[in-house]
């Protein structure tokens, strides 16, 4: 999964995540919630809406499972170093696998949004800054 807002590196969802791993994604969600102007391009707007919906769903699911541990990280593990049963562990691993799939889909949608924007907005008065995929 590409961390939105980080250095653009690939990172799978793990037991412990940096607390700010999805800060960029959170910023995009807040921006979308307060954005009153749609894109003038219908194709770009459709992908933007799809990405925004997926981003919010991923973010809510992620933080439904992960909590801040007070040490700069987020984790699904119980506080105090306690263990979970094998059954609960398997359920959590299934949820993490689902989160990884959603994260991969978000990366693909983000790349599609950037690529389409470059194509559709050629010749615009303000160019899109280069985004390395």
Secondary structure, 3 states (H helix, E strand, C coil): CECCCCCCCECCCCCEEECCCCHHHHHHHHHHHHCCCCCCCHHHHHHHHHHHHHHHHHHHHHHHHCEECCCCEEECCCHHHCCCCHHHHHHHHHHHHHHHHHHHHHHHHHHHHHHHHHHHCCCCCCCCCCCCC
